[in-house]
C-alpha cells in the first residue's frame, strides 16, 4: 500500500542511517556530538548540569 504523504520513500528503513542522515544528526547534536572521549563527554555533562542549576 503506497501512502499519499510520501509513499514508500517516506517510510523509515531498517539499518544504519545514510551518510546524509548521519551528517544531519551530527549537526543537530552540536558540541555534544564532538566528544571524542569519556573525559570530554563528562566535562560537557557537568557544564550542562551547571547551566540547568543556574536556571
C-alpha positions, 0 to 999 in steps of 0.5 A, spaced: 500 500 500 503 506 497 501 512 502 499 519 499 504 523 504 510 520 501 509 513 499 514 508 500 520 513 500 517 516 506 517 510 510 523 509 515 528 503 513 531 498 517 539 499 518 544 504 519 542 511 517 545 514 510 551 518 510 546 524 509 542 522 515 548 521 519 551 528 517 544 531 519 544 528 526 551 530 527 549 537 526 543 537 530 547 534 536 552 540 536 558 540 541 555 534 544 556 530 538 564 532 538 566 528 544 571 524 542 572 521 549 569 519 556 573 525 559 570 530 554 563 527 554 563 528 562 566 535 562 560 537 557 555 533 562 557 537 568 557 544 564 550 542 562 548 540 569 551 547 571 547 551 566 540 547 568 542 549 576 543 556 574 536 556 571 
